[in-house]
Amino acid sequence: MSNIKTQASEEQMAYANVLNIGMWLGLAIMVLTFIVYVTGIFPAKVPIDDLPKYWGMRVHDFNVALGVPTGWGWVPLVGKGDYLNFVGIAMLSGLTILCYAVILPILIKKKDKAYIIIAIAEILVLSLAASGLLKVGGH
């Protein structure tokens, strides 16, 4: 074992700080929206008591039977208790994009061309994937 201490770089610390704050914020949002859902503060699109009869269905059959959207179609339903839960999930899903956006100025300042290209590519690829413009997987 070596006694040499390794120190995280500025961009590693920035990424980790954003990820840490975002993770806790996302978790808090998920807990709060779940409480809203189970207490019935907002009405659910699919009542909790009806869920067991749909659990065994294939996703497509579930969506057709209940008339529920796929992809970003949940956004107009955010006022429903069960769809409100998606806010925290979507936030956590986009957190990596935000982390890369935060470290990009640091990488530019350091003139680290390879990592600048990688960070931009990550932002673009993840944003494109999240956008729903690419239709794959039979949805």
VENNORFEN-V824081 format. One record per residue. N is the residue number from 0. RES is the residue in one small letter. PSI is psi in radians with two decimals (999 if undefined). Layout:
# VENNORFEN-V824081
((N;RES;PSI) (N;RES;PSI))
This chain:
# VENNORFEN-V824081
((0;m;2.37) (1;s;2.57) (2;n;0.10) (3;i;2.21) (4;k;2.34) (5;t;2.36) (6;q;2.41) (7;a;2.55) (8;s;2.97) (9;e;-0.76) (10;e;-0.57) (11;q;-0.73) (12;m;-0.70) (13;a;-0.80) (14;y;-0.83) (15;a;-0.69) (16;n;-0.78) (17;v;-0.75) (18;l;-0.73) (19;n;-0.86) (20;i;-0.79) (21;g;-0.67) (22;m;-0.80) (23;w;-0.70) (24;l;-0.80) (25;g;-0.74) (26;l;-0.76) (27;a;-0.75) (28;i;-0.75) (29;m;-0.71) (30;v;-0.82) (31;l;-0.78) (32;t;-0.53) (33;f;-0.72) (34;i;-0.75) (35;v;-0.73) (36;y;-0.93) (37;v;-0.42) (38;t;-0.23) (39;g;0.34) (40;i;-0.76) (41;f;2.42) (42;p;2.56) (43;a;2.60) (44;k;-0.77) (45;v;1.95) (46;p;2.46) (47;i;-0.71) (48;d;-0.40) (49;d;-0.26) (50;l;-0.73) (51;p;-0.54) (52;k;-0.21) (53;y;-0.18) (54;w;-0.62) (55;g;-0.05) (56;m;2.66) (57;r;2.72) (58;v;-0.84) (59;h;-0.81) (60;d;-0.69) (61;f;-0.85) (62;n;-0.73) (63;v;-0.79) (64;a;-0.64) (65;l;-0.10) (66;g;0.68) (67;v;2.56) (68;p;2.91) (69;t;3.02) (70;g;-2.42) (71;w;0.14) (72;g;-0.23) (73;w;-0.39) (74;v;-0.80) (75;p;-0.30) (76;l;0.21) (77;v;-0.31) (78;g;-0.10) (79;k;2.44) (80;g;-0.71) (81;d;-0.51) (82;y;-0.34) (83;l;-0.53) (84;n;-0.43) (85;f;-0.36) (86;v;-0.86) (87;g;-0.68) (88;i;-0.79) (89;a;-0.69) (90;m;-0.81) (91;l;-0.63) (92;s;-0.57) (93;g;-0.01) (94;l;-0.65) (95;t;-0.67) (96;i;-0.80) (97;l;-0.74) (98;c;-0.77) (99;y;-0.67) (100;a;-0.60) (101;v;-0.67) (102;i;-0.28) (103;l;-0.82) (104;p;-0.58) (105;i;-0.77) (106;l;-0.68) (107;i;-0.75) (108;k;-0.66) (109;k;-0.13) (110;k;0.71) (111;d;1.45) (112;k;-0.74) (113;a;-0.81) (114;y;-0.50) (115;i;-0.82) (116;i;-0.76) (117;i;-0.77) (118;a;-0.76) (119;i;-0.75) (120;a;-0.74) (121;e;-0.80) (122;i;-0.81) (123;l;-0.81) (124;v;-0.82) (125;l;-0.66) (126;s;-0.73) (127;l;-0.75) (128;a;-0.71) (129;a;-0.41) (130;s;-0.45) (131;g;0.05) (132;l;-0.52) (133;l;2.13) (134;k;1.84) (135;v;2.84) (136;g;0.21) (137;g;0.31) (138;h;999))
